[in-house]
């Protein structure tokens, strides 16, 4: 039978985030609406389809499939070609998934949608109170995928056969769960269990387990809760005793906890919420959002949750289990806010395995609320803040990973291992880079093992077979040592990239720069291995992807005792005072923080240059000023001293409810200034930003009785002025008009917004991070594009 005149058939391939997002049901429904026949399937390339019918309808299909995709889909490309008509009757079918060569992109895990939340709370719905309710538009994806193409038998839901009702929904094109791979209900699982320890095999199940966990939370217990990407440790955030207990058990020190609130209204009682923050809190990713706390106390959150911090990390429920833990209408009263922190011991990776959770969290948790759906890929909560109205990632993980970053230039298949703090690695091939979920600090065996497992999982999932390994130049980094071992074992080349060059390149890549023109790269952080063997961290580089020149840097000071100086900012303050030629006056807080014997030993150490590596670190200068101003002398977590200094500046400048805009305008009176000078009479030699005048002015203020707030504000203003001045000099000498701000110091919203304001006012194009963290969590992206460019 010959095809009718005017009919056409086209083969269509759609690439992007098109699996696990309801794309095949969308294609099916679209074809049905347009009266087309043919088929659709998943394969390793993405979604493949053939459609046949009137030529106009086929053309409309090809246009709409790329421009009006499902909510969670991201279409990167639509390829089509005309093929001979087959006149295949009057049906359109979904074919079984196929394997083969190619690559598709996996969706991140997505928060429970409004439709599922409505069913969860509806007593008439068969999924009423089901902790694993999900549909095509929400639920687990990345953390349950074991291989591609994305089908139920290639996820950790493979062990849960669908009941008849779920199977009917799964195969019904009109249903919201049509081909939703994690589809589940109370009849087919998964199931909850509450256990009191490794030897408790008969704890309450399902609704009884949940009710008992809620009761125990309300009574002050610490509950280990299995989530999407790992376990959390939860307690009532309004119970000071429970919070102190969790803090002590986890050896948390004063590091702030994140909290899970039951509603946006509760969040607004706790903190200031702007439009951008509201969008993040309510959106499909639902990260932890750092919010400015209200000054009035709130009984829902005890002071011990975030002691000394004006910011509070808050998220809203992103799984049905979280929603049920906080309670539905009509439930017995319970906590409106829960502390929700990663389920691990200090320094270890998040726990995902049930047996491991019972062993590793013993002594931390009182009970374990677990379920029997395995977690294939660990994934911590993401952390973001809003800076100048835009998202600033602090930790990129759940809801973001493994969403790829499109690259401005192609790369050869490669794996970049990142750094040792806040580790995230990066796989790349062609025009895509996949930044991993947060791994953690590479300082124990468990994290190293988690790193190794995660690299294997991500490269397998993305079909990246590395032909090159990339690492930091620091010889002591465990990530670098791992790369050396793997390079030898796999017989692969290894390239090493300077730390701050990688930071600048990360910002360039995120903004789509092809590297054909240099930028002025401001790379401020705590530690990076320098070309001269010193610890760099206050760097101004003229950089592209091919290389860099050190245009300016912060003046060197001794880092006495290495990590001892990092843990004790007063040591850094005394070192900077000595370098600046300023006396250790007894009335200075940093001097008083050390005993007379400590000062005597430290003075001898500095005089003899014993274990005193020189550092240009801006992060360490922030630490020094924090101690000098009396804000923080000893730290219990990374960047504590700098964060508390920023908070002191914010409180002085704007009070508890202000914005960082206008820092310099408000800071002119009593301003501190760096001295920018050449290190020697050589036009190619880097300029040195000498902090001695800043320190002398700060010392004078402190001795005159000026409070910590004004000192902190004036210091921040001085750093902003330094960035403004050095960029003006660089543009005058080179003509470069683009500035990239990167490095962990730029997690400081006050500093970032101040720098952006003055630089944009001066006519610079400013690149700051919106998609990857400025800290070492974004380092691997820069390593990848510097070392693995196909045109290299």
C-alpha positions in Angstrom: 0.0 0.0 0.0 1.6 3.3 -1.1 1.8 6.3 1.2 -0.7 9.1 0.8 0.4 12.2 -1.1 1.7 15.0 1.2 2.7 12.6 3.9 6.2 12.7 5.3 8.3 10.7 7.8 11.2 12.1 9.8 13.8 10.5 12.1 14.3 12.7 15.1 17.1 12.5 17.7 16.9 14.7 20.8 19.9 15.2 23.0 20.2 16.8 26.5 18.5 16.1 29.8 15.8 14.0 28.2 15.7 10.8 30.3 14.0 10.5 33.6 12.0 13.7 32.9 9.0 12.4 31.1 10.2 13.0 27.6 8.9 9.8 26.0 5.4 10.4 27.3 5.6 14.0 26.1 6.6 12.8 22.7 3.8 10.2 22.7 1.2 12.8 23.7 2.5 15.3 21.2 2.3 12.8 18.4 -1.2 11.7 19.4 -2.3 15.4 19.4 -1.0 16.0 15.9 -2.4 12.7 14.5 1.1 11.2 13.8 2.2 7.6 13.7 5.6 6.1 14.5 7.5 5.4 17.6 9.8 6.8 20.4 12.6 5.1 22.4 15.4 5.9 24.8 18.9 5.0 23.9 22.5 6.0 24.9 22.3 9.1 22.7 19.1 10.5 24.2 15.6 10.1 22.8 15.0 8.8 19.3 11.8 9.0 17.4 10.2 8.6 14.0 7.0 10.4 13.1 4.8 10.1 10.0 1.8 12.0 8.9 0.9 15.2 7.0 4.0 17.2 6.3 2.8 20.3 8.2 2.0 18.2 11.3 5.4 16.6 11.1 7.1 20.0 10.9 5.1 21.2 13.9 6.1 18.2 15.9 9.8 18.8 15.1 9.5 22.4 16.2 7.6 21.8 19.4 9.7 18.8 20.5 12.7 21.2 21.0 10.9 24.4 22.1 8.2 23.2 24.5 9.7 20.2 26.4 8.6 18.9 29.8 9.4 21.0 32.9 12.5 19.1 33.9 13.9 18.5 30.5 16.8 20.5 28.9 17.0 20.1 25.2 20.6 20.6 23.9 19.9 19.7 20.3 17.3 18.3 17.9 18.5 16.5 14.8 16.1 15.4 12.1 16.2 13.8 8.7 13.6 12.8 6.2 13.2 9.0 5.8 11.0 6.9 3.6 7.3 6.7 4.8 6.3 3.3 6.2 2.5 3.9 6.5 2.6 2.1 9.8 -1.1 2.2 10.5 -2.7 4.5 13.0 -0.7 4.1 16.1 2.3 5.7 17.9 4.2 3.5 20.2 6.8 3.7 22.9 9.5 1.1 22.2 11.7 -0.5 24.8 14.9 1.3 25.5 18.0 0.4 23.4 21.7 0.5 24.3 24.5 1.2 22.0 27.2 3.9 21.7 26.5 7.5 22.5 25.8 9.7 25.5 22.8 11.2 27.2 22.4 13.5 30.2 20.9 12.3 33.4 18.5 14.6 35.4 19.4 15.6 38.9 17.1 14.6 41.7 14.1 16.9 41.9 11.9 18.0 44.8 8.4 16.6 45.2 6.0 18.5 42.9 2.8 20.2 44.0 0.6 17.6 42.4 2.3 14.8 44.4 2.1 16.9 47.6 -1.6 17.3 47.1 -2.1 13.5 46.7 0.2 12.9 49.7 -2.2 15.0 51.9 -5.5 13.6 50.3 -7.1 10.8 52.4 -9.1 9.7 49.4 -5.9 9.2 47.3 -4.4 5.7 47.2 -0.9 7.3 47.8 -2.1 9.2 50.9 0.9 9.5 53.2 3.1 7.3 51.0 6.7 8.4 51.8 7.9 7.6 48.2 5.2 9.3 46.1 6.7 10.5 42.8 5.7 11.1 39.2 7.2 12.0 35.9 7.9 15.5 37.1 9.7 14.9 40.4 11.6 12.5 42.6 14.8 10.6 42.6 16.9 10.4 39.4 20.7 10.7 39.6 21.0 9.0 43.0 19.1 5.9 41.8 20.4 5.5 38.3 22.8 2.5 37.9 23.2 2.6 34.1 21.7 4.1 30.9 19.4 4.3 29.1 17.2 5.4 32.0 14.6 2.6 32.7 13.3 1.1 35.9 15.5 -2.0 35.6 18.6 0.3 35.4 17.7 2.0 38.7 17.6 0.9 42.3 13.8 0.6 41.9 14.5 -2.6 39.9 13.8 -4.7 43.0 10.3 -3.3 43.4 7.9 -5.0 40.9 5.0 -2.7 40.1 1.5 -3.6 41.4 -1.3 -3.8 39.0 -2.5 -0.3 39.7 1.0 1.2 39.3 1.5 -0.8 36.1 -1.8 0.6 34.7 -0.7 4.2 35.4 2.8 3.5 34.0 1.3 2.4 30.7 -1.5 5.0 30.4 -0.5 7.9 28.2 -3.1 10.1 29.8 -1.6 9.5 33.3 1.0 11.8 35.0 3.0 8.7 35.9 3.2 7.4 32.3 6.7 5.9 32.1 7.7 7.4 35.5 10.5 5.0 36.4 10.4 5.5 40.2 6.7 5.0 40.3 5.6 3.4 43.6 2.7 3.1 46.1 2.1 1.5 49.5 1.3 -1.9 47.7 4.6 -2.2 45.9 7.1 -0.3 48.1 9.6 0.9 49.2 8.9 0.6 52.9 10.1 2.4 56.0 11.6 0.8 59.1 12.6 2.3 62.4 15.5 0.6 64.2 17.1 1.3 67.5 20.5 -0.2 66.6 22.4 -2.9 64.6 20.7 -5.8 66.4 17.1 -4.5 66.1 15.5 -6.3 63.2 11.9 -6.0 64.2 11.2 -2.3 64.6 8.0 -0.6 63.6 7.3 -0.3 59.8 5.8 2.3 57.5 3.2 4.6 59.2 4.1 3.3 62.7 7.8 3.9 62.0 7.1 7.5 60.9 4.8 8.2 63.9 7.4 6.9 66.3 10.2 8.9 64.7 8.0 12.1 65.0 7.3 11.4 68.6 11.0 10.8 69.4 12.0 14.0 67.6 9.5 16.0 69.6 10.9 14.4 72.8 14.5 15.5 72.0 15.9 12.4 70.2 18.5 12.5 67.4 17.1 10.5 64.5 19.2 9.3 61.5 16.9 9.7 58.5 17.6 8.1 55.1 17.0 10.6 52.3 17.6 10.8 48.6 21.4 10.9 48.5 22.3 9.7 52.0 21.5 9.9 55.6 20.8 13.0 57.7 21.0 13.5 61.4 17.9 15.3 62.6 16.6 16.8 65.8 14.2 19.4 67.0 15.8 22.7 66.1 13.9 24.5 68.8 15.1 22.2 71.6 18.4 23.6 72.9 19.3 20.3 74.7 18.7 18.2 71.6 20.8 20.6 69.5 23.7 20.6 72.0 23.5 16.8 72.2 23.8 16.5 68.4 26.6 19.1 68.3 28.6 17.2 71.0 28.1 13.8 69.5 29.1 14.9 66.1 32.1 16.9 67.4 30.7 19.9 65.5 32.2 22.7 67.5 30.3 25.9 66.8 29.9 25.3 63.0 26.3 26.2 62.1 23.7 23.5 61.3 21.3 23.7 58.4 17.6 23.4 59.2 14.5 22.1 57.5 11.4 24.2 57.9 7.8 23.1 57.4 6.7 26.1 55.3 7.8 29.3 53.7 5.8 31.2 56.4 8.0 29.6 59.1 11.1 30.5 57.1 9.9 34.1 56.9 9.6 34.2 60.7 13.2 33.1 61.0 14.9 35.1 58.4 14.7 37.8 55.7 13.5 36.3 52.4 13.8 38.3 49.2 12.4 37.4 45.8 15.6 35.5 44.7 15.7 33.6 47.9 12.0 32.7 47.7 12.5 31.3 44.2 15.3 29.1 45.4 13.4 27.9 48.4 10.3 27.0 46.4 12.0 25.8 43.2 12.5 22.2 42.1 16.1 22.0 43.5 15.3 23.2 47.0 18.9 23.7 48.2 20.0 25.0 51.6 19.7 28.8 51.2 21.8 31.0 53.4 19.5 33.7 54.8 20.0 36.7 57.0 18.4 35.9 60.4 16.0 38.2 62.0 17.2 39.9 65.2 14.3 38.8 67.3 14.6 35.3 68.8 12.4 32.6 67.4 11.4 29.6 69.6 11.5 27.3 66.5 15.3 27.7 66.3 17.6 27.5 69.4 20.6 29.7 69.6 22.9 26.6 69.5 21.8 25.9 65.9 24.0 28.6 64.5 25.9 30.3 67.4 27.5 33.6 66.6 26.2 33.6 63.0 23.7 36.1 61.6 23.0 33.7 58.7 20.9 30.6 58.9 21.0 27.8 56.3 17.4 26.9 55.5 15.7 24.5 53.2 12.1 23.3 52.6 11.0 19.7 52.4 12.2 18.2 49.1 11.0 14.6 49.6 7.6 13.3 50.8 9.3 11.7 53.8 10.6 15.1 54.9 7.1 16.5 54.5 5.6 13.7 56.6 8.3 14.1 59.3 7.2 17.7 59.7 3.6 16.7 59.7 0.5 17.0 57.6 -2.7 18.9 58.6 -4.3 17.1 61.5 -1.2 15.3 62.7 -0.2 15.6 66.3 1.9 18.7 67.0 5.6 18.4 66.4 8.7 20.5 65.6 8.1 23.1 62.9 11.9 23.2 62.2 14.4 20.3 62.3 18.1 20.5 62.3 19.1 18.5 59.2 22.8 17.8 58.9 24.7 15.3 56.9 24.7 11.8 58.3 28.4 11.2 58.9 31.1 11.5 61.5 33.2 14.7 61.4 35.5 14.6 58.3 33.9 11.5 56.8 31.6 11.3 53.7 27.9 11.1 53.9 26.6 7.6 54.7 24.3 5.9 52.2 24.3 2.2 53.0 21.9 0.9 55.7 24.3 -1.5 57.4 27.1 1.1 57.3 24.7 3.7 58.8 24.0 1.5 61.7 27.7 1.0 62.4 29.1 4.5 61.5 26.3 6.5 63.1 26.2 4.5 66.3 26.6 6.8 69.2 25.4 9.8 67.1 21.8 8.7 66.5 19.3 7.4 69.0 17.2 5.7 66.2 17.4 5.1 62.5 14.5 5.8 60.1 15.5 3.8 57.1 13.9 2.5 53.9 14.8 -0.3 51.5 15.4 1.7 48.3 19.2 1.6 47.8 21.1 4.8 47.1 23.5 4.2 44.2 25.2 7.7 44.2 25.9 9.7 47.4 24.7 13.3 47.1 24.8 15.9 49.9 22.5 18.9 50.0 23.5 21.9 47.9 24.2 25.2 49.6 23.7 28.6 47.9 23.3 32.2 48.8 22.1 35.2 47.0 24.6 37.9 46.1 23.5 41.1 44.3 20.2 39.5 43.4 21.8 36.4 41.8 22.6 32.9 42.9 26.0 32.2 44.3 26.7 28.5 44.8 28.7 27.5 47.9 28.3 23.7 47.5 27.0 22.2 44.3 25.4 18.8 44.8 21.8 17.6 45.1 19.5 19.1 42.6 22.4 20.3 40.4 24.7 17.3 39.9 25.2 15.8 37.4 23.7 18.5 35.2 26.5 19.3 32.7 28.2 22.5 32.0 28.4 23.4 28.3 32.0 24.3 27.4 33.1 27.1 25.1 35.9 25.0 23.6 36.0 21.2 23.1 38.1 19.0 25.5 39.5 15.5 25.0 38.1 12.8 27.3 39.6 13.7 30.6 39.1 13.5 34.4 40.2 16.5 36.6 40.5 15.6 40.2 40.0 19.0 41.9 41.5 20.0 45.2 41.7 18.6 48.7 39.1 20.8 50.4 35.5 20.8 49.4 36.5 18.3 46.7 34.4 17.9 43.6 36.0 16.4 40.5 35.1 16.9 36.8 34.7 14.6 33.8 34.7 16.1 30.4 34.5 15.2 26.7 33.8 17.3 23.7 31.7 20.3 24.6 30.4 19.0 28.0 31.8 18.9 31.5 30.2 17.0 34.3 31.1 18.4 37.8 30.5 15.8 40.4 28.4 16.1 43.5 30.3 17.3 46.6 32.7 14.7 47.9 34.2 16.5 50.9 37.6 17.1 52.4 40.2 14.5 51.3 41.7 14.0 54.8 40.7 10.4 55.6 40.5 7.0 54.0 36.7 6.9 53.9 36.6 10.1 51.8 39.3 8.8 49.5 37.4 5.6 49.0 34.2 7.6 48.3 36.1 9.8 45.8 37.3 6.7 44.0 33.8 5.2 43.8 32.3 8.4 42.7 34.9 8.9 39.8 34.0 5.4 38.5 30.3 6.1 38.8 30.4 9.4 37.0 32.7 8.4 34.2 30.6 5.3 33.6 27.3 7.2 33.6 28.6 9.9 31.2 30.5 7.4 29.0 33.7 9.4 29.5 36.7 7.2 29.0 39.6 9.4 30.2 42.6 9.7 27.9 44.1 12.3 30.3 44.1 13.0 34.0 44.4 16.5 35.5 45.4 17.5 39.0 46.6 20.4 41.1 50.3 21.2 41.3 50.4 20.8 45.1 52.5 17.7 45.7 50.9 17.1 49.1 47.3 17.1 47.8 45.7 13.6 48.2 43.8 14.2 45.0 47.1 14.9 43.2 48.7 11.8 44.6 45.7 9.7 43.6 46.0 11.1 40.0 49.7 10.2 39.9 48.8 6.6 41.0 46.0 6.3 38.5 48.1 7.7 35.7 50.7 5.1 36.3 48.1 2.3 36.7 46.2 3.3 33.5 49.2 4.4 31.5 47.7 7.8 31.0 49.3 11.2 30.8 48.9 13.5 33.8 48.9 17.3 33.6 49.0 19.6 36.6 47.4 23.0 36.7 48.4 25.9 39.0 45.6 26.3 41.6 44.7 30.0 41.0 45.0 29.7 37.3 42.3 26.9 37.6 40.1 29.2 39.7 40.2 32.0 37.1 39.7 29.5 34.2 36.7 28.1 36.0 35.0 31.5 36.0 36.0 32.0 32.3 34.5 28.6 31.3 31.3 29.2 33.2 30.8 32.4 31.3 31.5 30.8 28.0 34.8 32.6 27.2 36.8 30.8 24.5 40.1 31.9 25.8 41.1 34.0 22.8 41.5 37.1 25.0 43.0 37.4 28.5 41.1 38.5 31.6 42.3 40.1 34.8 41.8 37.2 37.2 41.4 38.0 40.9 42.0 34.7 42.7 41.6 35.2 46.5 41.6 32.1 48.7 43.3 30.4 51.7 45.9 28.1 50.2 47.3 27.3 46.7 50.7 26.0 45.7 52.7 28.8 44.1 55.3 28.7 41.4 57.9 29.9 43.8 57.1 27.2 46.5 55.2 29.8 48.6 51.6 29.5 49.7 49.7 31.8 47.3 46.2 33.1 47.8 46.0 36.8 47.1 46.7 36.7 43.4 46.0 39.0 40.4 46.7 37.0 37.2 46.6 38.1 33.5 45.2 34.8 32.2 43.7 32.8 29.4 43.5 29.1 29.1 47.0 28.8 27.6 48.7 30.4 30.6 49.0 33.3 33.0 51.3 36.0 34.3 51.3 37.0 37.9 50.5 40.7 37.7 50.1 41.4 41.4 49.9 39.7 44.7 49.4 40.3 48.4 52.7 40.9 50.2 54.2 37.8 51.8 54.0 37.0 55.5 55.2 33.9 57.3 52.7 31.1 57.9 54.1 29.9 61.3 53.5 26.3 61.8 51.4 25.7 58.7 48.1 24.3 59.8 48.6 25.6 63.3 48.4 29.1 61.9 45.2 28.2 60.0 43.6 26.8 63.2 44.7 29.7 65.3 44.2 33.1 63.5 46.0 34.9 66.4 49.2 33.3 65.1 48.6 34.8 61.7 47.8 38.2 63.2 51.1 38.2 65.1 53.0 37.1 62.0 51.4 39.9 59.9 52.1 42.5 62.7 55.7 41.5 62.8 56.0 41.6 58.9 54.5 45.1 59.0 56.9 46.2 61.7 54.2 46.7 64.3 54.7 45.9 68.0 52.8 43.1 69.8 51.1 45.5 72.2 49.4 43.9 75.1 46.1 45.7 74.6 45.6 44.1 71.1 43.1 41.2 71.3 45.3 39.0 69.1 48.3 39.4 71.5 46.1 38.7 74.5 44.8 35.5 72.9 48.3 34.0 73.2 50.0 33.2 76.5 53.4 34.9 77.2 55.1 31.5 76.6 53.3 31.1 73.3 54.4 34.6 72.2 58.0 33.9 73.2 58.1 30.7 71.2 56.3 32.2 68.2 58.7 35.2 68.2 61.7 32.8 68.2 60.1 30.7 65.4 59.5 33.8 63.2 63.0 35.2 63.9 64.6 31.9 63.0 62.2 31.2 60.1 61.5 27.7 61.5 58.6 26.0 59.7 57.5 29.4 58.3 56.5 29.1 54.7 55.8 32.5 53.1 52.2 33.1 52.1 50.4 35.7 50.1 47.0 34.3 51.1 44.1 36.8 51.3 42.2 34.2 53.3 44.9 34.2 56.0 44.9 38.0 56.0 41.1 37.9 56.7 42.0 35.5 59.6 44.6 37.9 60.9 42.3 40.9 60.9 39.5 38.9 62.5 41.8 38.1 65.4 43.3 41.6 65.5 39.8 43.1 65.8 38.9 40.6 68.6 36.3 38.7 66.5 37.8 35.2 66.3 41.1 33.8 67.6 40.6 30.1 67.2 38.6 28.3 64.5 36.7 25.0 64.7 35.7 24.9 61.0 37.1 26.2 57.7 36.8 30.0 57.1 35.2 30.6 60.5 37.3 33.6 61.3 36.7 35.2 57.9 32.9 34.5 58.0 32.6 36.1 61.5 34.6 39.1 60.3 32.2 39.5 57.4 29.3 39.3 59.8 30.8 41.9 62.0 31.2 44.2 59.0 27.6 43.6 57.9 26.2 44.3 61.3 28.1 47.6 61.5 27.3 48.7 58.0 23.7 47.8 57.7 22.4 46.3 60.9 20.7 42.9 60.8 18.5 43.7 57.8 20.8 45.4 55.3 22.4 44.7 51.9 26.1 44.9 51.1 25.6 47.6 48.4 27.5 50.8 48.8 30.4 49.5 51.0 32.9 51.9 49.7 30.6 54.9 49.8 29.9 54.3 53.4 33.5 53.3 54.3 35.4 56.4 53.1 35.6 57.9 56.6 38.5 56.3 58.4 39.2 54.1 55.4 42.2 51.7 55.3 44.4 51.5 52.2 46.9 48.9 50.9 50.1 50.2 49.4 50.5 49.0 45.8 54.2 49.0 44.8 56.5 47.3 42.4 58.7 44.5 43.9 61.6 45.7 41.8 62.4 48.0 38.9 61.2 45.6 36.2 58.0 46.3 34.2 57.3 42.5 34.0 57.7 42.0 37.8 54.5 41.7 39.7 53.2 44.5 41.9 52.9 43.9 45.6 49.9 44.9 47.6 51.5 45.7 51.0 49.0 45.2 53.9 51.2 47.1 56.4 49.2 50.4 56.1 45.9 48.5 56.6 47.2 46.8 59.6 48.7 50.0 61.1 45.3 51.7 60.7 43.5 48.8 62.2 45.9 48.6 65.2 45.4 52.4 65.8 41.6 51.9 65.7 41.7 49.0 68.1 44.0 50.7 70.5 41.7 53.8 70.4 38.7 51.6 71.4 37.0 51.3 68.1 34.7 48.3 68.1 35.2 45.3 65.9 32.3 46.2 63.5 33.9 49.4 62.1 37.3 47.7 61.9 35.8 44.8 59.9 33.9 47.2 57.6 37.0 49.4 56.9 39.0 46.3 56.2 36.5 45.0 53.6 36.4 48.4 52.0 40.2 48.4 51.8 40.1 45.0 50.0 37.5 46.3 47.6 39.6 49.5 46.9 42.6 47.3 46.3 40.8 45.3 43.7 39.6 48.5 42.1 43.0 50.0 42.0 44.9 47.0 40.7 42.4 46.4 38.0 42.7 50.0 36.9 46.5 49.7 36.7 46.2 46.4 34.8 43.8 47.9 32.2 46.0 50.9 31.8 49.0 48.7 31.0 47.3 46.0 29.0 44.0 47.2 27.7 42.2 44.2 29.3 38.6 45.1 30.3 37.3 41.9 31.7 37.7 40.8 35.4 37.1 37.3 36.8 36.5 37.0 40.5 37.2 33.5 41.9 38.5 31.7 44.9 36.9 30.8 48.2 37.2 34.4 49.6 34.5 35.4 47.1 31.9 33.3 48.9 31.9 36.5 51.0 28.9 38.3 49.7 29.9 41.7 51.1 33.3 41.5 49.3 31.9 40.2 46.1 29.1 42.7 45.8 31.4 45.5 46.7 34.0 44.5 44.1 31.3 44.1 41.4 29.8 47.5 42.2 33.0 49.4 41.8 34.4 47.5 38.9 31.2 47.8 36.9 31.0 51.5 37.8 34.6 51.7 36.3 33.4 50.1 33.0 34.8 46.6 33.5 32.9 43.4 32.5 32.8 41.4 35.6 32.7 37.6 35.7 31.5 36.1 39.0 30.3 32.6 39.7 26.6 31.6 39.3 26.8 28.0 38.3 29.8 26.5 40.1 31.2 27.5 43.5 34.0 30.1 43.6 35.8 27.9 46.2 37.6 24.7 45.5 34.3 23.0 44.7 34.6 24.6 41.3 38.3 24.1 40.9 38.1 21.0 38.7 36.2 22.7 35.9 39.1 25.1 35.5 41.7 22.3 35.6 39.8 20.5 32.9 39.6 23.4 30.4 43.2 24.5 30.9 44.7 21.0 30.5 42.3 19.1 28.3 41.4 21.5 25.5 41.3 19.6 22.2 43.1 22.5 20.5 45.9 22.5 23.1 
